[in-house]
């Protein structure tokens, strides 16, 4: 049995994260999660400024994830 290299593990992990992000995007999971979290945070009395900061960070991570997905798609096209 051939042992996988760290590079292969890293690539597979990146692909899995891209697939997960894509599934979350397609199922609207991410937006629902954000909406529910904001509702709970408000009910707990967390300041709007802090909630807005968290939402901004989450949106930034989502945009970065979209960029990674595009990179993965380019990588997959070169492998074909």
N, C-alpha and C positions, 0 to 999 in steps of 0.2 A: 504494500500500500504506500502510495506516495504522500509524503508529508507536505502540507500546504505551507507556503511561506507567509511571513508577516505581511508582505506586499499583497498577496492574494487575499488574505484575511481582511486587510484594510479595504481593498476594492470591493469585496463582497459585503462588508459592513456598510460601505458608502452606498452601494446599490440597494441594500435593504432599507436604509434610511430614506433614500429617494423614493422607493416604492411605497413605504409607509406614508411619507408626506403626500404622495400622489393619491393614495387611497383616502387619506384624511380630507384632502381637497375635494375629491369626487363625492364623498359621502356627506360633506358639509360638517363633518365632525369638529373640525378646528373652530369654525365660527360658533357652533353650538356650545363648545367647551368655553370659549371666551365669553360668550353672552351669559352663560350660567355662572361662571366665576365672578364676573362683574356684579351680577345680581346678588350673589351671596356676600361679596365684599361690601356692597352698599348696605345690605341688611345688617352686617356686623359693625357698621359705622366707620369703615376705612375711608379716609379722606379721598375726595374725587381726584385730587392732584396725584396721589399715590396710585389710584386705579388707572388713571390716564397714562402714567409712566409705565406701569406694567403692560397695558395694552400696546403702547408704542414699542416696547421691547419685544413683545410677542409678534407684532406685525413685522418688525425688523428681522426676527429669526425666520419668519415665514418667507419673506422676500429672499433671504439668504438660501433657504431651502429650495426655493424655486430656481435659483441660479445653479445650485448643485444638481437639481434634476436635469436641467438643460445640459450641464457638463456630462452627466451620466449618459444621456441620450446621444451626445456626440461620441462618447467613448464606445457605446454599443454599436453605433453605425460604423466606426472604424474597425471593429472586431468582425463584423459580418463579412 
